[in-house]
Amino acid sequence: MRVLAAGDHFVSPELLETCVRDEAGDAVDLDVRRLTLPWPVEPFGPVGGVREASGDEETLIKSLDGVEVCLTQMAPFTEAVFAAAPDLRLVAVCRGGPVNVDLAAATRAGVAVSYAPGRNASAAAEYAVGMILAAMRHIPGADSELHAGRWRGDLYAYDKAGLELSGTTVGLVGYGAIGRIVARVLLAFGARVLVSDPYADAEALAQDGVTLVDLDELLRASPVVSLHARLTPETRHLIDARRLALLPRGAVLVNTARGELLDHEPLAAALGDGRLRAVALDVYDVEPPPADWALRGLPGVVATPHLAGATRQTAERAARIVAGEAARHVRGLPPAHLANPEVTGGSA
């Protein structure tokens, strides 16, 4: 069986090959090809109609000659790619959702598409908590000021002093695998945790020690808000100018989930008038932010380049999950995490 390990500089082709050989064992003779995509050395972006992809269609098509299974994180699986890869039966994507795959085209081509849920849950949750603390306690700004030779003793003044998590109400918008881990950590700090998630069960959340409320109520009651929802047409700009105005004055807003959950246009004004004390962002509506980005250099802005999932364990876990999907295909089983259940061909 010919397999393409279309890795990148995070989940490498070598890691994918090692994992798929381990998972498949001696059950089949694997012919593994390798392709290295430029992410994250070069930012991902739209390619041929799919979002958040790396590389180009032409190179991928050449690499897919005779390939039955492809393991990848960022390869652009467009309609043109599926049309040019008649032997392909499974694309296993090392991400929480196959946003680099045209699912409709895959289904028409009879190709099963799977993904890797939970592969970065621990990493993203830890990072979100770190961003919350960084924003509440002036950590990045104080660090850069000290390196610049300025001792910011004025940050001990009452009107500028940081906030504690202990005793603070924190609102989590979304309560999937990442939000749940974040909640456990916040509760350990002594925070009160509110959750807004239309798919969550109030009784189950109560057992976790958190309280389910509607989004507007959460925003009114939470001096700290962290976003953990999936991006859908319904959640795009879920937090807009109207909802920002619901926050208590001096609130802290954190987004490590998806850039477009948040309308970025009103953020500068909200920081300027004191509605927001700080905003911590790891994701953006445009990545990377443009040179004239309105938040660049503003006090109270913590900004990092989409690093929440960047741990070695995430890469290893993702590679192991998709390798397991390839092994299931070898054994004639459908993927465990099938993104297009209506597919009629392949291993489904």
C-alpha positions in Angstrom: 0.0 0.0 0.0 1.4 3.4 -1.0 1.1 6.1 1.8 2.0 9.7 1.5 3.3 11.3 4.7 2.6 15.0 3.8 4.1 16.5 6.9 5.6 19.9 7.8 8.1 21.4 10.2 5.8 20.6 13.2 4.3 17.2 12.4 7.2 16.0 10.2 7.0 13.4 7.5 9.5 11.3 9.4 7.3 11.3 12.5 4.3 10.4 10.4 6.1 7.5 8.8 7.5 6.1 12.0 4.0 6.2 13.6 2.2 4.6 10.6 4.8 1.8 10.4 4.4 1.2 14.2 0.6 1.2 14.0 0.3 -1.0 10.9 2.9 -3.5 12.0 3.7 -6.3 9.7 0.1 -6.6 8.4 0.9 -4.9 5.1 3.9 -3.9 3.1 3.9 -0.1 3.2 5.5 2.1 0.5 5.7 5.5 2.3 6.5 8.6 0.4 7.4 11.8 2.2 6.5 15.4 1.4 7.5 18.4 3.5 5.1 21.4 3.5 6.4 24.9 4.4 4.2 25.5 7.5 5.0 27.0 10.0 8.1 28.6 8.4 5.6 30.1 6.0 2.1 30.9 7.3 -0.9 28.8 6.2 -3.7 30.4 4.2 -6.4 29.7 1.7 -5.4 27.4 -1.2 -7.7 26.5 -4.1 -10.9 27.1 -2.1 -9.8 25.4 1.2 -8.8 27.3 4.4 -5.7 27.1 6.4 -3.6 25.0 4.1 0.1 24.9 3.3 1.9 24.2 0.0 0.3 24.1 -3.4 -2.1 21.8 -5.4 0.4 21.0 -8.1 3.1 19.6 -5.8 0.6 17.6 -3.8 -1.0 16.1 -7.0 2.5 14.9 -8.2 3.1 13.3 -4.8 -0.2 11.5 -4.7 0.5 9.4 -7.8 -0.6 5.8 -6.9 -1.2 6.8 -3.2 -4.1 5.2 -1.3 -3.7 6.9 2.1 -2.4 10.3 2.9 -1.5 11.5 6.4 -1.2 15.2 6.7 -1.8 18.3 8.7 -1.9 21.1 6.2 -1.9 19.7 2.6 -4.5 21.5 0.4 -7.0 18.8 -0.5 -9.1 20.7 -3.0 -11.5 19.5 -5.7 -8.7 19.6 -8.2 -6.5 17.4 -6.0 -9.2 14.8 -5.5 -10.0 14.8 -9.2 -6.3 14.1 -10.0 -5.8 11.3 -7.3 -8.1 8.4 -8.4 -6.3 5.8 -6.1 -6.8 7.9 -3.0 -9.2 6.3 -0.4 -8.3 8.0 3.0 -7.0 11.4 4.0 -6.2 11.5 7.7 -5.7 15.1 9.0 -3.6 15.8 12.2 -6.0 18.5 13.4 -9.2 19.0 15.4 -11.1 19.5 12.2 -10.1 19.0 8.5 -10.4 22.7 7.5 -7.7 22.1 4.7 -10.0 19.5 3.0 -12.9 20.1 0.7 -15.2 17.6 2.3 -17.9 17.7 -0.4 -15.2 17.0 -3.1 -13.8 14.2 -1.0 -17.2 12.6 -0.6 -17.9 12.8 -4.3 -14.5 11.1 -5.0 -15.3 8.3 -2.5 -12.5 9.4 -0.1 -12.9 9.1 3.6 -11.6 12.0 5.6 -10.7 11.7 9.3 -9.2 14.1 11.8 -7.5 14.1 15.2 -9.8 15.3 18.0 -8.2 16.3 21.3 -4.7 16.1 20.0 -3.8 19.6 21.4 -6.4 19.9 24.2 -3.8 19.8 27.0 -1.4 22.2 25.2 -4.1 24.7 24.3 -5.7 24.6 27.8 -2.3 25.2 29.5 -1.6 28.1 27.1 -5.0 29.7 27.6 -4.4 29.7 31.4 -1.0 31.2 30.8 -2.5 33.9 28.7 -5.1 34.7 31.3 -2.4 35.0 34.0 -0.1 37.1 31.7 -2.9 39.5 31.0 -4.2 39.8 34.5 -0.7 40.3 36.0 1.1 42.5 33.4 3.7 39.8 32.9 4.7 40.4 29.2 4.7 44.2 29.5 6.7 44.2 32.8 9.2 41.8 31.2 9.8 43.9 28.1 10.0 47.1 30.2 12.7 45.6 32.4 14.7 44.4 29.4 14.5 47.9 28.1 16.0 49.2 31.3 12.8 50.5 33.0 11.8 49.4 36.5 8.0 49.6 36.6 7.5 50.0 40.3 4.4 52.0 39.5 2.6 48.7 38.6 2.4 48.2 42.4 0.1 51.2 42.6 -3.4 50.2 43.5 -5.0 51.6 40.3 -2.5 49.7 38.2 -2.0 46.5 40.3 -2.9 43.1 38.8 -5.8 40.9 39.5 -5.9 37.5 41.2 -7.7 34.4 39.9 -8.7 33.5 43.4 -12.2 34.7 44.0 -12.6 36.1 40.5 -15.4 35.0 38.1 -14.1 33.7 34.8 -16.4 33.1 31.9 -15.6 30.4 29.4 -17.3 30.7 26.0 -17.3 27.0 24.8 -16.9 23.9 26.9 -15.3 21.2 24.8 -12.2 19.3 25.7 -10.0 22.4 26.0 -12.6 24.5 28.0 -13.1 21.7 30.4 -9.4 21.4 31.2 -9.2 25.2 31.6 -12.1 25.1 34.0 -10.4 22.5 36.2 -7.3 24.6 36.5 -9.2 27.8 37.2 -11.2 26.1 39.9 -7.9 24.9 41.5 -6.9 28.6 41.6 -10.1 29.4 43.5 -11.9 31.1 40.6 -15.7 30.9 40.1 -16.3 29.6 36.6 -19.3 30.4 34.4 -19.8 28.6 31.0 -21.8 29.5 27.9 -22.2 26.6 25.5 -25.5 25.7 23.8 -24.4 22.0 23.6 -23.4 21.6 27.2 -25.6 19.9 29.8 -26.3 22.0 33.0 -26.3 19.0 35.3 -23.0 17.6 34.0 -21.4 21.1 34.3 -22.7 21.4 37.9 -20.8 18.1 38.7 -17.7 19.7 37.3 -18.2 22.7 39.7 -19.1 25.2 37.0 -22.3 27.1 36.2 -24.0 27.1 32.8 -25.5 30.5 31.8 -26.4 32.3 28.6 -23.7 34.3 26.8 -24.9 37.8 27.7 -25.3 36.9 31.3 -21.8 35.4 31.3 -20.3 38.6 29.8 -22.1 40.9 32.3 -20.8 38.8 35.3 -17.3 37.9 34.2 -14.3 40.3 34.8 -12.3 37.7 32.8 -13.5 35.9 29.7 -11.7 33.2 27.7 -13.0 32.0 24.3 -13.0 28.2 23.5 -15.8 27.8 21.0 -15.6 26.3 17.5 -15.8 28.6 14.6 -19.0 28.2 12.6 -21.1 30.7 10.6 -23.1 31.2 13.8 -20.1 31.9 16.0 -18.2 34.2 13.7 -17.9 37.5 15.5 -19.7 36.0 18.4 -18.1 38.7 20.6 -18.8 41.9 18.8 -19.1 45.6 19.8 -22.5 45.0 21.4 -21.3 42.1 23.5 -18.0 43.8 24.4 -20.1 46.6 25.9 -21.7 44.1 28.3 -18.4 43.3 30.0 -17.6 44.9 33.4 -15.3 47.9 33.1 -11.7 46.8 33.3 -12.4 43.3 32.0 -9.7 40.9 30.6 -10.5 39.1 27.3 -8.6 36.1 26.1 -8.8 34.3 22.7 -6.7 31.3 22.0 -9.3 29.5 20.0 -10.2 31.0 16.6 -9.5 34.5 15.5 -12.9 35.1 13.9 -14.8 34.4 17.0 -13.9 37.9 18.0 -14.7 41.1 16.0 -11.3 42.8 16.2 -12.5 46.2 15.0 -13.8 47.5 18.3 -11.0 46.2 20.5 -8.8 49.3 20.3 -11.6 51.6 21.4 -12.6 49.2 24.2 -9.0 49.3 25.5 -8.9 53.0 25.1 -12.0 53.8 27.1 -11.3 51.3 29.9 -14.0 48.7 29.0 -11.1 46.3 28.5 -8.2 46.3 30.9 -6.3 43.8 28.8 -6.8 41.6 25.8 -4.6 38.5 25.2 -4.7 37.0 21.7 -3.0 34.0 20.1 -5.3 34.0 17.0 -6.4 36.7 14.7 -8.9 37.5 12.0 -5.9 38.0 9.6 -2.8 35.9 10.3 -0.2 37.3 10.6 -1.7 40.7 11.5 -0.9 43.4 9.0 1.7 46.1 9.5 -1.0 48.6 10.3 -2.7 46.3 12.9 -4.7 48.6 15.2 -3.6 46.8 18.4 0.1 46.8 17.7 2.0 48.4 20.6 -1.1 49.3 22.6 -0.8 49.0 26.4 -2.7 46.0 27.7 -2.3 43.9 24.6 -0.7 40.5 24.9 -0.1 38.9 21.5 1.5 35.7 20.4 1.8 34.0 17.0 -0.8 31.2 17.2 1.3 29.0 19.5 -1.3 27.5 21.8 -0.9 24.0 20.3 2.8 24.2 19.8 4.2 21.4 22.0 6.1 18.3 21.0 3.5 16.1 22.7 0.8 17.6 20.4 2.8 16.7 17.3 3.4 13.2 18.6 -0.2 12.7 19.7 -1.5 13.9 16.3 0.8 11.7 14.3 -0.2 8.7 16.4 -3.9 9.4 16.0 -3.8 9.6 12.2 -1.4 6.6 11.9 -4.0 4.7 13.9 -6.6 5.7 11.3 -4.3 4.4 8.5 -3.9 1.1 10.4 -7.7 0.8 10.6 -7.9 1.3 6.9 -5.4 -1.5 6.4 -7.6 -3.8 8.4 -10.7 -2.9 6.5 -12.2 -0.8 9.2 -13.8 2.7 8.9 -12.0 5.6 10.5 -12.6 6.2 14.2 -13.0 9.9 13.5 -14.8 10.2 10.2 -15.5 13.7 9.0 -17.7 12.8 6.1 -19.9 9.8 7.1 -21.9 10.1 3.9 -18.9 8.9 1.9 -19.7 5.7 -0.1 -16.2 4.8 -1.2 -12.9 4.0 0.5 -12.8 2.4 3.9 -16.2 3.7 5.0 
